[in-house]
Amino acid sequence: MTKARTLYDILQVSATAEPAMIKAAHVLLSRRLEAAGDSAALRLLNDAFATLNDPTLRTAYDARIADAPPPLPPAAPPRPAGTPAWGRALMIVLAAAAGYVGATMWHQRALTQMVLEHQAALAEKQAELTRFNIEQAERRQESQQERYATLQEQRAQERQAQQEARDLAALRNRLDRESSDYQRSKSREEQQRERDALRRVEQERAARAAEAQRNAMLAERRLAEEKRELERLYRENYPQYR
């Protein structure tokens, strides 16, 4: 009687396999079945993994298969004529040993292949994670450079604004000084013009006074001359009144 397949047989692992080995076997076999397009076998594989991956379901399943009656031993092959009993026993032992060794080697190769594929998958994920970290570091560096450039630009604008404010203050002070100087110079010019005007007025007054004095002197001189002329005419015309 052929032994019934268990969930461990479907996953090609032993009944004492660790959870990590069960997961690795599921990953390897599911990839193979997906590549082969065997959906029925893939469903059986997923059902077996769902049971054995859950500790509670696995414990219940182990108890159920432990309580199952053991299969009947295979019928003894017909004894060939002339073969001693110990020879037949030796042949059976050798055949069983060869089968066990072959199964063990195949299982070991399968496990090695699963481990290698699992390690390759882990290495690929690690490489992806490394690339992701590098990209994130580059993005952070670019962001920091952009923030630094923005900060430098803001500082440059602040320095420019401060310089413009200082220049404006200096220009305002210079304009104030020039305005004050202009006001002072304007006052001096106005004062000078006033003094010049007063000087001209005084000169005009002095000139008019001098001219009036000259006119008065001329008038007195003319009056004196006219008086002498009248006296002369009077003496000439009225000699009896000398």
C-alpha positions in Angstrom: 0.0 0.0 0.0 1.4 3.4 -1.0 1.9 6.0 1.8 -0.5 9.0 1.6 1.1 12.3 0.7 1.3 14.7 3.6 1.6 18.5 3.6 5.3 18.1 4.3 5.6 16.0 1.2 3.9 18.7 -0.9 6.4 21.3 0.4 9.2 18.7 0.1 10.4 19.2 3.7 10.6 17.0 6.7 8.1 16.9 9.5 10.7 18.6 11.8 11.5 21.4 9.4 11.9 24.9 10.9 9.5 27.6 9.9 12.2 29.4 7.9 12.9 26.2 5.9 9.1 25.8 5.2 8.9 29.5 3.9 12.0 29.0 1.7 10.6 25.8 0.3 7.2 27.5 -0.4 9.0 30.4 -2.2 11.1 28.1 -4.4 8.3 25.7 -5.3 5.7 28.5 -5.9 8.2 30.1 -8.4 8.7 26.8 -10.2 4.9 26.1 -10.4 4.1 29.6 -11.5 6.7 29.3 -14.2 5.3 25.9 -15.2 1.7 27.3 -15.1 0.4 24.5 -12.9 -2.3 26.3 -11.0 -3.8 23.2 -9.4 -0.4 22.2 -7.8 0.1 25.8 -6.8 -3.2 25.8 -5.0 -2.2 22.7 -3.1 1.1 24.2 -2.3 -0.4 27.4 -0.9 -2.9 25.4 1.1 -0.1 23.3 2.6 1.9 26.4 3.4 -1.1 28.1 5.0 -1.5 25.2 7.4 2.2 24.6 8.2 3.0 28.3 8.5 0.4 28.7 11.3 1.8 27.2 14.5 -1.7 26.3 15.8 -2.8 24.6 12.6 0.5 22.8 12.2 0.3 21.4 15.7 -3.3 20.2 15.1 -2.2 18.7 11.7 0.8 16.9 13.3 -1.5 15.4 15.9 -3.9 14.2 13.3 -1.3 12.5 11.1 0.3 11.0 14.3 -3.0 9.4 15.2 -3.5 8.0 11.7 -3.0 4.2 11.4 0.4 3.2 10.0 0.3 1.9 6.4 0.6 -1.8 5.8 4.1 -3.0 5.0 4.7 -3.8 1.4 4.4 -7.3 0.3 7.6 -9.3 0.3 8.8 -9.9 -3.2 8.8 -13.5 -4.4 11.8 -15.3 -3.3 13.9 -16.3 -6.2 14.9 -19.9 -6.4 18.3 -20.6 -5.0 18.8 -17.3 -3.2 19.5 -17.6 0.5 17.5 -15.7 3.0 20.4 -13.6 4.2 21.1 -12.5 0.6 17.6 -11.4 0.1 17.7 -9.4 3.3 21.0 -7.9 2.3 19.6 -6.9 -1.0 16.6 -5.3 0.7 18.8 -3.4 3.1 21.1 -2.2 0.3 18.1 -1.1 -1.8 16.6 0.7 1.1 19.9 2.3 2.0 20.4 3.4 -1.7 16.9 4.8 -1.8 17.5 6.6 1.5 20.8 8.0 0.4 19.4 9.1 -3.0 16.4 10.7 -1.3 18.6 12.4 1.2 21.0 13.7 -1.5 18.0 14.9 -3.6 16.5 16.6 -0.6 19.8 18.1 0.3 20.3 19.4 -3.2 16.8 20.8 -3.1 17.4 22.5 0.2 20.7 23.9 -1.0 19.0 25.2 -4.1 16.2 26.8 -2.0 18.8 28.3 0.3 20.8 29.7 -2.6 17.7 31.1 -4.3 16.6 32.6 -1.0 20.0 34.1 -0.5 19.9 35.5 -4.0 16.5 37.0 -3.3 17.8 38.5 -0.1 20.9 39.8 -1.9 18.6 41.4 -4.5 16.4 42.9 -1.9 19.5 44.1 0.0 20.8 45.6 -3.3 17.5 47.3 -3.9 17.5 48.6 -0.3 21.1 49.9 -0.8 20.1 51.6 -4.0 17.0 53.1 -2.3 19.2 54.3 0.6 21.7 55.8 -1.9 18.9 57.6 -3.8 17.4 58.9 -0.5 20.9 60.1 0.5 21.3 61.8 -2.8 17.9 63.4 -2.5 18.7 64.6 1.0 22.0 66.0 -0.2 20.3 67.7 -3.1 17.7 69.1 -0.7 20.4 70.3 1.6 22.3 71.9 -1.2 19.1 73.6 -2.4 18.4 74.8 1.1 22.0 76.0 1.4 21.7 77.8 -1.9 18.4 79.4 -0.9 19.9 80.4 2.5 23.0 81.9 0.7 20.7 83.8 -1.7 18.6 85.1 1.2 21.8 86.2 3.1 23.1 87.9 -0.1 19.7 89.7 -0.5 19.8 90.7 3.2 23.4 92.0 2.8 22.4 93.8 -0.4 19.3 95.3 1.4 21.5 96.4 4.3 24.1 97.9 1.9 21.3 99.8 0.1 19.9 101.0 3.4 23.4 102.3 4.4 23.8 103.9 1.0 20.4 105.5 1.3 21.2 106.8 4.8 24.6 108.1 3.5 22.8 109.8 0.6 20.2 111.3 2.9 22.9 112.6 5.2 24.8 114.1 2.3 21.7 115.7 1.0 21.0 117.1 4.4 24.5 118.5 4.7 24.3 119.9 1.2 20.8 121.4 2.0 22.2 122.9 5.2 25.2 124.3 3.3 23.0 125.6 0.6 20.8 127.3 3.2 23.8 128.8 4.9 25.3 129.9 1.6 21.9 131.3 0.6 21.7 133.2 3.8 25.2 134.6 3.3 24.4 135.6 -0.3 21.1 137.2 0.8 23.0 139.1 3.6 25.6 140.2 1.1 22.9 141.3 -1.3 21.3 143.3 1.5 24.6 144.9 2.4 25.2 145.7 -1.2 21.7 147.2 -1.5 22.3 149.3 1.6 25.6 150.4 0.3 24.1 151.4 -2.9 21.3 153.3 -1.1 23.8 155.1 1.1 26.0 155.9 -2.0 22.9 157.2 -3.8 21.9 159.3 -0.7 25.5 160.6 -0.5 25.5 161.3 -4.2 22.2 163.1 -4.0 23.3 165.0 -0.9 26.6 166.0 -2.6 24.6 167.1 -5.7 22.2 169.0 -3.5 25.1 170.7 -1.8 26.7 171.6 -5.1 23.4 172.9 -6.4 23.0 174.9 -3.3 26.5 176.3 -3.6 25.8 177.1 -7.2 22.5 178.7 -6.3 24.2 180.8 -3.6 26.9 181.8 -6.1 24.4 182.8 -8.7 22.4 184.8 -6.1 25.6 186.5 -5.1 26.5 187.3 -8.7 22.9 188.5 -9.3 23.1 190.6 -6.2 26.3 192.2 -7.3 24.9 192.7 -10.8 21.9 194.4 -9.3 24.0 196.6 -7.1 26.1 197.6 -10.1 23.1 198.4 -12.2 21.6 200.3 -9.4 24.7 202.4 -9.0 24.9 203.0 -12.7 21.3 204.0 -13.0 20.8 205.8 -9.8 24.1 207.5 -9.0 22.4 210.1 -6.7 21.7 207.3 -4.3 25.2 206.2 -3.9 
